[in-house]
């Protein structure tokens, strides 16, 4: 059943078939896609498997010579046209995002806006891919020239929490580098990715350059393995959990593929006693409750210095009470459902485990309504052996912990195998700089909830990932390899 407020202006974007060689692809079977806000099936999409993935790889391989030799300016103009079409179809894409992910429509619109910052930046990156000229130090007649060339056909494995942002970021970067691609969206969010492929065709992306394999939960493992083991695929870009990232890295080892892995996080949100508490509380809720807490850069452990912990906790509780939770397409809703039923069930488990360990739930802690809704939850007093402390929650749960000194909280933040993002709130510039240098994560955000932007490279260290996405030079270089020429110059 489709929500009564779901209205698509361009019906073609509400696609249900796979996408190979610029044509809708019928696999012969389908799988259901649920609306997280209601828990009901709202569409069914082609269930593609190993044979279909092979066809998509063949299409990308055949298209690679043509696209890789297309001039950088032509590639840039094509990306800009895709960027224009995504902006033009913002409302339809936002509707699809809400139906697939459960997030509020306002959040979905913001996701489309954010996605186009990447397509805009990557259009410029197409013309900035450069090499070097090097003169040998010990031989004045010898010159070396380098250029960055596209790595080849690539596999883009995308998650469900930001289906348009992450897919478009990967697509635009691969296009800029001159790569062709096979995209495997999450089984929860295939339609929005198919819509992007349709818009790419309208933008002038040649046939075979973009292919979409819509795998179900049942066929995802086999499709993922093929994309990682087929020698024709030269790079895998994956966003998702650390456990799956490790599995894919193992699959890719046999062919020594390039990998970009943007994985999980267990970041700290550190509030010192001199911070602007009101601003820090507002930012925390914007960061932590965005998409019901299902964001890899969400604050996972909130550390507040003891002199202000009671005041800060009260602020967070008051602000949390003002939010309106419900179906993402309902009027006035600020926050929507958890995307999958197992996510809501796990949130219940996390709260129960925290309470078992002596924590106190000040607000929320339960499922509500139909679908996969979970109350915004505020927890205090959880120990370090509770799951809310040790695991990436991916749920609308805020758990607050006290600390006394700067050294103590830096050690607490670093005491994890993850290293994606940390946040620091303080008015002391020296302390802020020390925290940036000492915290072990790919990004340290100071007095802001924004951990990444299209112009800045994004990615983790340790078990939070390998490589970077976005940024000037960083992200597009991940889709290239360096080729060197040696030349003797007569003296």
N, C-alpha and C positions, 0 to 999 in steps of 0.2 A: 504494500500500500504506500502510495506517495503522499507526502504532506500536502495539505491544500495550498500552502503558500509557495510551493515549489513551482516556479514558472521559468521556462527556458525560451528565450526569444529565437535562438537558432537551434532547431531540433536536431540538426546534424551533429552537434557537439555532444549530444546525449547518446554517445556511441555504445554499441554492445558487442562488436566484433573485434578481433585482433587486427593488427596493422602490419602488413609485409609488402615491401616494394610499392608503397604509395597506394595500396588497395586494402579495403576491408577484407579481413580474412576469417572465414568460417571454419571452425575446427571440428564441428560435428557434435560437440557436447557443450554444456554451459555450467556455470556455477552461480550461486546467488550472492548478491551484495546487500547487506543489511543497513538500514538507517539506524545509527546509534541512538538517536533521540527517541525512537519508538520501539526499536528491537525487531521491526518487521522488514521483510524483504521488499526492496523498492525497485530492483532491476536484476537482470541476469546477463552475464557476460560470457563470451567464448572461453571455454576451458582449454588452454593450449598446453602441450606437453613436449616431450623430447623431440619428436619428429618435427613439430612446428618450430621449435627453437633452432633446429638444424636449417630449416628453410630461411629463417630470419638471418642467421649467420651468413648463409650463402648470398642473400640479397645485399647485406652490408659489405661483404667481401667484394662482390662484383661492382658495387658502386664506389668503392674506395679509390681506384685510380683516377676516376673523373673528378670526384670532390676534392681529393688531396691536391690535385693540380689546378684547381680553380683559384683564380687570383684572390689575394687577401682582401682587396677592396670589394670584390663581388661577394665574398663570404660575409664581409661586414654589412653590406647593404641588405643581404638576405636576412641576417640576424635582426637588423633594425626593422625590417618589414614584419618579421615575427613578433618583435617587441610591440609594434604598432597594433597588430591584430590581437595580441593578448590584452592590451589596454582597452581596445575597442570592445572586446567581449568579456570585460571584467565581471559584469553582473552574472552572466551565464556561468562562468568559471567559479565564481563565489558560491552560486547555488549548488553546483556539483560538489564543491569542497565540503559544504555544510552537510549535504546528504550522505557523503561518504565518511567524513571524519567525525561528525557530531558537533564541531565547534560552532560558535555563534556566527551569524551572518556577517556581523561587523568585523569579527576576526578574520573571516574568510576573505572579505574584501581587502583587508589590510595585507593578507597573504599575497593576493594577486599584485598589489602595489609593490610589495617587497620583492616579489619574483622578478618584476620588470627592471628593478635596479641591476640585477645580474645580467639580463639580456642587453641592457644599455651599455654596461661596462664591457661586456665581452665583445660587443660589436667593435669597440675601440681596440680591444686587445688583439683582434685579428690582424691589424696593421702594425702592431708593436712587437711581434715575434721577431727577434733579432739574433744574430750571431756575433762573432768576434774575429778580429784579425790579430794574430800573435806573431811576433818576431822572435825566433829562437835566440836565447842569450849566448849560446856557445857556438853558433854558426850564423854569421851575418847574411848568408845567402839563402837561408831557409825560412819560409813563411808557413804559417798554419792559418787556415780559415775554418770557422765553424758556422754551422747553421742548425736551427732547430726545425726538425721535420716531423710531420704527424706520425704518431706511433703506429697507427693502423686502425682497423675496426675495433671498437671498444664495447664493453658490456656495462650498462648503467643499471645498478640494482637499487631501487628506491623504496623508502619506507612509507608508512601511511600518515604520519603526523603532519607533514607539510608536503602534500603530494604535488602541488604546483611549484612552490619555491624550489624544492630540491630537484625535481625533474627538470625544470627550466634552467636552473643553475648548471646542471650537468650537461644538458643538451646544448645550451649556448656556448659553453666552454669547449665542448667537443667540436662543434661547428666552427668555432673560431680557429681551432688548431688544425682543421682540415680532416678530422676523423669522421668516419661513419659509425653507426651505433645500433645496438640491440638493447632496448629498454625492457626491464622486467619490473613493472610496478607491483606494489603490495596487493595481495588479493582483496584487501579492504577498499582500495582506492584506484581501481583500474580506469574508471570512466574519465576522470580528469586528465590522466596521462594520454588517453586516446584523443581527447579534445585537443591537447597540445600538438599531437602528431597531425591532426587534420588541419590545424592552423598553420603548421609548418609547411604543409603541402601548398596551402594557399599563398604562403609567403614566397614560394619559389624554390624551396628545398627540393633537390632532384630526387627521383624515385630511388629507393633503396638506401638512402642516406640515414633515414630514421625508420626503425622497425620496432614494434611494440608486441611483446609476448605476454598475454594476459593469463598468467598461471593461477590456479586455485591453491588453497592450502595443501591439497593433496599432491599437486604436480609441481609446486614450487621447488622442493628439494632436487628433483631430477633436472629441472630447467636450470636452476642455479649451478648445479654441478657441471652441466654441459657448457655453460657460458664460461666457467672457470677452467675447464680442461681442454676445450677445443683450441687447437694451435692457431687457428685463424684469428681468434680474438687475442689482441696484443695487450690489452689493459682491462682491468676491472675497477670500476669506481662504485663503492658500496657505502651506503649509510644505513646504520642499524645497530643491533646489539653487539657487544664485545664477543659473546659466545659464538654468534653466527659469523662474525668477522674472522675469528680464529679458524673456523671450519672452512670458510672460503679461501683463506690464505693457504691452508693445507691443500685444497683442491688445485689452486693456481701454481703450486710449487713445481709440479711436473713439467710445466712449460715456461717457468720463470717469467710469468707475466708481471708487468708493472701493476702496482696496486695503489689505490687511494682508499683508505678506510676511515670513515668518520663514525666513531663508535660511541659507547656509553660514557656517562659522567657521574661523578659523586661530589660535585663542587660545593664549596663552602660559601656562605653569605655572612660576612663578618661585619658586625656593627660595633664600632668603638664608642665609648661613652661621650666623646666630643662630636659625634656625627649629628647631622640634621635628622632627628628621629622620624619626623613626619614624612620627609622626603624618602627616607630609607624604607619606611613601612609601605608607602604608596608603590614604590618601585618593586618591593618584594612581592606584593600581590600581583602586580602586572607581570612580573617575571615568572613567579611560581605557579600562578593559576591560569596563565595563558594556555589555551587548549587543554584545560583540565589537568594541568601539570605534566602533560605528555610531550615534553621538550627536552632534548638532550642537554641543553645549556641551563635548564632550570636549576635554581638553588636547591640542593638536596639536604644540606645540613646548615641550619641557621644558628650561628654563634653570636651571642650578644654579651657584651661586657657587663659584669654583675651589677654595677651601680645603676644601670638603666634598663635592666632586663624586664622588670615589672612594668615600667612605663611603656616600653616598646611592645611588649606582649599585649597590653591593653589596647594600644593603638591598632595593632594588627587585627585583633578580635573585633573592634568597632568597625573598621573598614571592611572586613570580610562580611559582616552582617548586611552591608548595603548593596552587595552584589545580587543580581537576579539570575538564578540558574533555571534552565529548562531546555526545551527543544530549540535548536539554533535558529529555526525559521520563525519562531514565535516573536511577536512584537515586544520590544524592550528587553529581551534576554541579553545579558552580558556574557554569560558563560554557559557552555553546552556540556554534552555528555562525554564520558570516556568512550573511546572509539570501539572497543571490543568488550564483549561480555566477560571474558577472562581477565581483562584489566580491572573491571569493577569488582570482580570476585577477589582478585589479588589485593586490591585496596582494602577490602574488608579484612583480609588476612593480616595485612600490615598493621592495621589499627588494633586488632585483637592481640597480636604479638606484642605490640608496644604496651598495651594495658597489662598483659601477663607479666611484663618486666617492670611494672610499677609506674608506668606513665599515666598522666591524667589527660583526658580528652576535654578540652574547654569548649569546643564547637564542632558539630558535625560528627563524622565517623560512620555514616550509614548510607546504604543505597536508598534511592527514593524514586517514585514514579514508575513509568514504563521505560523500556529501553535500558540503557547502560549508564544511568545517572548515578553520581556519587556526590554526597554533600561536601562542600569545602570544609576542611578539617584542620583544627589547630590543636597541637599536642605539646605538652611540656613534661619534663621529667623523665624522658626516655633515656636509658643508659646506652653505652656504646655497644653493648652486645644485642641490642634490639635491631630488628631488620630494617626499621626506618632509618637507622643510622648507617648501617653497613651496605644497604642495597640502593640502587637507583630506583626511586619509587614509581615514577611515571604515573602519578595520581595527584589529585588536588589536596595534598596533605602538607601542611607546614609544621615542622617539628623544631622547637627552639631549645638551644643548649647554652648554658652559661660558660663564660671563661673569665679569667682574671688578667693575664698579661699578654703582651704582643707575642712573646716567644712561645707561650703556651698555645695560642690559637693558630699560629703559623704551623707548629708541629701537628696540631689536630687536622688542619686542612690537608697537609702533605701526607698524613698517615692513611694512604689509600693506594690501590694499584692503578686508579684512574688518574687522568690529568687533562681534563678538557677545559673547564672554566672555573675561576674563582671570582668572588665579588668582595670589594672592600669599601666600607663607608667610614670616612674620617675627614676632619677639617685640617689635620696635621699633614702638610705636604711631605715632610721628611718621612713620616710613618708610611704614607701612601707609597712613596718611592721604594722604601725598604720592603714593603709587602709585595710590590710588583717583582722585585728582584728575587725574593726568597720563596714565593709561592710557586710550586711546581705544576704548572698547567700551561696549555697552549695559549690561553688568553687570561688576563687579569683585568677585570673591569673595575674602575675606581669611581665611586659616586655616580654610578649609572647602572641601569638594568640591561643596557644594550651591549652584548658581548661580541657581536659581529655585524659587518656591513659588507656590501658588495666590493667596496674599494679596499677592504682589509683582508689579508689571508686568514682563513679559519681552519682549525684542525687541532687535534689533541696530541699529547705525548703519552708515554707509557702504554697502558692498555686502552686508552681512549682513541687510539688511531695512528695512522701512518699517512703522511702527506698533507697537502693543503688544498682548500677549495676557495675560489674567489681571489680578490686582491689583484693588484697590478703586477703581472708577470708570474706570480706564484701559481695560481690555479691553472692557467693555460699551459704552463710549462710541464705540468703533470701529464698532459696529453701529447707530449712531444718527446723525441729523443735527439741527442746532440750528434751530429755527423761532422767529421773533421776531414779537411783536405790538406795535404802537404804539397808544397811547391818550392822548387829551387829557382831562385832569381839570380841571373848572371850578374856578377859584380864588374 
